[in-house]
Amino acid sequence: MPDANLVVPPILSLTTTADDFPIDAAELAYVVRAGGLFQAGYPSHALLDLWNAAVCNLRRRVEAYSASLFLTVVKQEAGRKSYNPDGDSLSERWEGVDEIVLLTGAKRLGLLSGKAYKCLETVNWMRNHVSPAHPVDEQVSPADVVALAIILQENLFRQPLPDPGHSVAALFAPVKRAPLTSDQSDQLRDQILSYSPRDLRTCFGFLLEQIVNGDEPAHFNARMLMPHAWTNAGEDLRNVVGETYFSYTLDPTSDPSTDQAAASRLLDFLVSQAGFRYIPESGRIGLFRRAARQLAIAKNTPYGWADENAQARTLAQFGHPVPRLAAEEVYQEILAVYCGNYWGRSAAHSILQSFLDTLDTTGIRLVATLFASNSRVQSELGNSKPKLHAVSLLRQLRPRLTIASHQGEVDHAITIVQEL
């Protein structure tokens, strides 16, 4: 029997009913059995049933939100991810998905709070290392179960489930039916902005699916409404968009759209919302490198200043900071454009100015190194106008350094440029 001084939470009560928590019959059976085992003096066994109840609850949350979005955000996770939408029961649909993958995906979708996630991580460790199936000196105590049960009770079992995806689809029936009128767009915008965080998650998932699928007029309407959902969305939801884009670039066969252009649509949306930073860094590296190559082509094109300006605007849309692994390739093109050539320079230098204004110490030292030794950067510096721009930039950057040796690197670069 547990210590009489322990205050047993309602989730471990022998009289728990479905009216006490938004749980279904299967989850109720698990928590009632957990309470019975706990009261009978079997805390380890009780913890196993609490885990099973939590897993069932999370599976239902994911299905109510969007199973397809779940599969997208766990695409790169290790472990089994074979969700079967045609299964007759919850367990059949999820038998091919590892439970730890379920936890990760639910957290990324904002369906599982950080506290509940860490609590379930602990429960998972305990059931794998100090459960009845693993007899060791360190065992689960009644106090352990009470502490974990309280966290799960307040941060998982008491939390309402997302509205089922079909209810959101019904709410936004006009999105799928025909291009929205101005009045309809205004009404839906106001509705989105008034949503609670729970309702916003469901709305966000619905609109994101329409953008991914690309079917008209749903895609056009979703693009019109999604910025309003984005305004109130938290970091977790915004990261879902970046991770979804990245997963389609890594594995184009996972793109569910008929035109196989979901990644392009998501990138357009992220750039339009200044959300480029929500793409995982390894994905941003490739995009920065591609933009730098396009800027180089424009720079090398005769009478190509208009092209330079266009490519510079693309690079500027990606924002900064530039990922470290792409920094040299990007900044060599920025500096080449900034300094111009014998005839002068395009407006691209002002478009890219923010990349230079936001440089930290490491970035300034990189710029000095590029001026001192990079052949691409130095290619036009034998001409007076590019040379003047290069020296002027280095002199502007020098006072932003504190350490004398770093300032010396800039002085060395100025000397080299002047001697070219």
Stockholm file with secondary structure:
# STOCKHOLM 1.0

chainA/1-420         MPDANLVVPPILSLTTTADDFPIDAAELAYVVRAGGLFQAGYPSHALLDLWNAAVCNLRRRVEAYSASLFLTVVKQEAGRKSYNPDGDSLSERWEGVDEIVLLTGAKRLGLLSGKAYKCLETVNWMRNHVSPAHPVDEQVSPADVVALAIILQENLFRQPLPDPGHSVAALFAPVKRAPLTSDQSDQLRDQILSYSPRDLRTCFGFLLEQIVNGDEPAHFNARMLMPHAWTNAGEDLRNVVGETYFSYTLDPTSDPSTDQAAASRLLDFLVSQAGFRYIPESGRIGLFRRAARQLAIAKNTPYGWADENAQARTLAQFGHPVPRLAAEEVYQEILAVYCGNYWGRSAAHSILQSFLDTLDTTGIRLVATLFASNSRVQSELGNSKPKLHAVSLLRQLRPRLTIASHQGEVDHAITIVQEL
#=GR chainA/1-420 SS CCCTTSCCCGGGCTTCCTTTSSCCHHHHHHHHHHHHHHHTTCHHHHHHHHHHHHHHHHHHHHHHHCHHHHHHHTTTSSSCBCCCTTCSSHHHHHTTBCHHHHHHHHHHTTSSCHHHHHHHHHHHHHHHHSSTTSCCSSCCCHHHHHHHHHHHIIIIITSCCCCCHHHHHHHTHHHHHSCCCHHHHHHHHHHHHTCCHHHHHHHHHHHHHHHHHCCTTHHHHHHHHHHHHHHHCCHHHHHHHHHHHHHHHHCGGGCCSTTSCHHHHHHHHHHHTTCGGGSCHHHHHHHHHHHHHHHHHHHTSTTCHHHHHHHHHHHHHHCSCCCGGGHHHHHHHHHHHHHCBTTBCCTHHHHTHHHHHTCCHHHHHHHHHHHHHCHHHHTTTTSHHHHHHHHHHHHHHGGGCCSHHHHHHHHHHHHHHHHC
#=GC SS_cons         CCCTTSCCCGGGCTTCCTTTSSCCHHHHHHHHHHHHHHHTTCHHHHHHHHHHHHHHHHHHHHHHHCHHHHHHHTTTSSSCBCCCTTCSSHHHHHTTBCHHHHHHHHHHTTSSCHHHHHHHHHHHHHHHHSSTTSCCSSCCCHHHHHHHHHHHIIIIITSCCCCCHHHHHHHTHHHHHSCCCHHHHHHHHHHHHTCCHHHHHHHHHHHHHHHHHCCTTHHHHHHHHHHHHHHHCCHHHHHHHHHHHHHHHHCGGGCCSTTSCHHHHHHHHHHHTTCGGGSCHHHHHHHHHHHHHHHHHHHTSTTCHHHHHHHHHHHHHHCSCCCGGGHHHHHHHHHHHHHCBTTBCCTHHHHTHHHHHTCCHHHHHHHHHHHHHCHHHHTTTTSHHHHHHHHHHHHHHGGGCCSHHHHHHHHHHHHHHHHC
//
